[in-house]
Amino acid sequence: MSGRSVKFRAVVTNISIVDSPWGEKMVKIDLSEERETPGTVVVTNQQSELARELAPVLSQVLRSMPFFGAMSRARLPRLSLYLTEEEWDRLIERPTIGDVMEVEIARGSVKVSRS
């Protein structure tokens, strides 16, 4: 597809069984995008030379710590797809958690394919 379209890559982060309002079982596939979180901001009353030199070092130290380091990337939910059990069973190649998918939206259609 060419022209005006939107494309992004997302990772399959969850596959679960949910109940529909009509009582049937459905397979829910969640696609998320991982993004870098903003870095640590160090603010001082006076932007001294020492503060400017220490800011990158302090930021690096915080990223190396287990709690803060894990927060350097965040998952952004992008797409949830619901399939009936029958539709899921008809799939020849089923997605699995961790698969990287490409989503393209163009001309009134949505295409999801494995990257």
C-alpha positions as a Markdown table, in Angstrom:
| # | Residue | x | y | z |
|---|---|---|---|---|
| 1 | Met | 0.0 | 0.0 | 0.0 |
| 2 | Ser | 1.3 | 3.4 | -0.8 |
| 3 | Gly | 0.2 | 7.0 | -0.2 |
| 4 | Arg | -1.1 | 8.1 | 3.2 |
| 5 | Ser | -0.8 | 5.3 | 5.6 |
| 6 | Val | 0.3 | 4.7 | 9.2 |
| 7 | Lys | 2.8 | 2.0 | 10.0 |
| 8 | Phe | 4.3 | 0.9 | 13.3 |
| 9 | Arg | 5.9 | -2.1 | 14.8 |
| 10 | Ala | 4.6 | -3.6 | 18.0 |
| 11 | Val | 5.3 | -6.7 | 20.1 |
| 12 | Val | 2.7 | -9.3 | 21.0 |
| 13 | Thr | 2.7 | -8.8 | 24.8 |
| 14 | Asn | -0.4 | -10.8 | 25.9 |
| 15 | Ile | -2.6 | -13.6 | 24.5 |
| 16 | Ser | -5.5 | -14.5 | 26.8 |
| 17 | Ile | -9.0 | -16.0 | 26.8 |
| 18 | Val | -11.8 | -13.6 | 27.6 |
| 19 | Asp | -15.6 | -14.0 | 27.7 |
| 20 | Ser | -17.7 | -12.0 | 25.2 |
| 21 | Pro | -21.0 | -10.4 | 26.4 |
| 22 | Trp | -22.8 | -13.3 | 24.7 |
| 23 | Gly | -20.9 | -15.9 | 26.8 |
| 24 | Glu | -18.6 | -17.2 | 24.1 |
| 25 | Lys | -14.8 | -17.6 | 24.6 |
| 26 | Met | -12.6 | -15.2 | 22.6 |
| 27 | Val | -8.9 | -14.9 | 22.2 |
| 28 | Lys | -7.5 | -11.5 | 22.9 |
| 29 | Ile | -4.1 | -10.5 | 21.4 |
| 30 | Asp | -2.5 | -7.4 | 22.7 |
| 31 | Leu | 0.2 | -5.5 | 20.7 |
| 32 | Ser | 2.4 | -3.0 | 22.5 |
| 33 | Glu | 5.2 | -0.7 | 21.5 |
| 34 | Glu | 8.2 | -0.2 | 23.8 |
| 35 | Arg | 9.5 | 3.3 | 24.1 |
| 36 | Glu | 12.3 | 5.0 | 26.0 |
| 37 | Thr | 11.1 | 6.9 | 29.0 |
| 38 | Pro | 12.4 | 10.5 | 29.4 |
| 39 | Gly | 15.7 | 10.8 | 31.1 |
| 40 | Thr | 16.2 | 12.0 | 34.7 |
| 41 | Val | 16.0 | 15.8 | 35.0 |
| 42 | Val | 18.3 | 17.5 | 37.5 |
| 43 | Val | 17.2 | 21.0 | 38.4 |
| 44 | Thr | 19.1 | 23.4 | 40.6 |
| 45 | Asn | 18.5 | 27.0 | 41.6 |
| 46 | Gln | 21.7 | 28.1 | 39.9 |
| 47 | Gln | 22.9 | 26.3 | 36.8 |
| 48 | Ser | 26.5 | 26.0 | 38.1 |
| 49 | Glu | 29.2 | 24.3 | 36.1 |
| 50 | Leu | 29.4 | 21.5 | 38.7 |
| 51 | Ala | 25.6 | 20.8 | 38.3 |
| 52 | Arg | 26.0 | 20.6 | 34.5 |
| 53 | Glu | 28.9 | 18.2 | 34.9 |
| 54 | Leu | 27.2 | 16.0 | 37.4 |
| 55 | Ala | 23.8 | 15.7 | 35.7 |
| 56 | Pro | 24.9 | 13.1 | 33.1 |
| 57 | Val | 26.7 | 11.1 | 35.7 |
| 58 | Leu | 23.8 | 11.1 | 38.1 |
| 59 | Ser | 21.4 | 10.1 | 35.2 |
| 60 | Gln | 23.7 | 7.1 | 34.3 |
| 61 | Val | 23.9 | 6.0 | 37.9 |
| 62 | Leu | 20.1 | 6.0 | 38.3 |
| 63 | Arg | 19.8 | 4.0 | 35.0 |
| 64 | Ser | 22.2 | 1.3 | 36.3 |
| 65 | Met | 20.1 | 0.8 | 39.5 |
| 66 | Pro | 17.7 | -2.1 | 39.2 |
| 67 | Phe | 14.5 | -0.2 | 40.1 |
| 68 | Phe | 15.3 | 2.9 | 38.0 |
| 69 | Gly | 16.9 | 1.0 | 35.1 |
| 70 | Ala | 13.8 | -1.1 | 34.5 |
| 71 | Met | 11.8 | 2.1 | 34.2 |
| 72 | Ser | 13.9 | 3.3 | 31.3 |
| 73 | Arg | 11.5 | 1.6 | 28.8 |
| 74 | Ala | 7.8 | 1.7 | 29.0 |
| 75 | Arg | 5.1 | -0.3 | 27.1 |
| 76 | Leu | 2.6 | 1.7 | 25.2 |
| 77 | Pro | -0.6 | -0.4 | 24.3 |
| 78 | Arg | -1.2 | 0.1 | 20.5 |
| 79 | Leu | -3.7 | -2.6 | 19.4 |
| 80 | Ser | -6.0 | -5.3 | 20.9 |
| 81 | Leu | -7.4 | -7.9 | 18.5 |
| 82 | Tyr | -10.3 | -10.2 | 19.5 |
| 83 | Leu | -10.8 | -13.5 | 17.7 |
| 84 | Thr | -13.5 | -16.1 | 18.3 |
| 85 | Glu | -12.2 | -19.6 | 19.2 |
| 86 | Glu | -13.2 | -20.7 | 15.7 |
| 87 | Glu | -11.2 | -17.9 | 14.0 |
| 88 | Trp | -8.2 | -18.7 | 16.3 |
| 89 | Asp | -8.4 | -22.4 | 15.3 |
| 90 | Arg | -8.4 | -21.5 | 11.6 |
| 91 | Leu | -5.1 | -19.6 | 11.8 |
| 92 | Ile | -2.3 | -21.6 | 10.3 |
| 93 | Glu | 0.5 | -19.5 | 11.9 |
| 94 | Arg | -0.6 | -18.2 | 15.3 |
| 95 | Pro | 1.1 | -15.3 | 16.9 |
| 96 | Thr | 3.1 | -16.0 | 20.1 |
| 97 | Ile | 4.2 | -13.6 | 22.9 |
| 98 | Gly | 7.3 | -11.8 | 21.8 |
| 99 | Asp | 6.5 | -11.8 | 18.1 |
| 100 | Val | 7.3 | -8.5 | 16.4 |
| 101 | Met | 4.4 | -7.4 | 14.2 |
| 102 | Glu | 3.9 | -4.6 | 11.7 |
| 103 | Val | 0.6 | -2.8 | 11.7 |
| 104 | Glu | -0.4 | -0.8 | 8.7 |
| 105 | Ile | -3.5 | 1.4 | 8.4 |
| 106 | Ala | -4.4 | 2.7 | 5.0 |
| 107 | Arg | -7.4 | 3.3 | 2.8 |
| 108 | Gly | -9.9 | 2.1 | 5.3 |
| 109 | Ser | -8.1 | -1.2 | 6.1 |
| 110 | Val | -5.9 | -2.5 | 8.9 |
| 111 | Lys | -3.2 | -5.0 | 8.0 |
| 112 | Val | -1.3 | -6.9 | 10.7 |
| 113 | Ser | 1.7 | -9.0 | 9.6 |
| 114 | Arg | 4.7 | -10.6 | 11.2 |
| 115 | Ser | 7.9 | -8.5 | 10.8 |
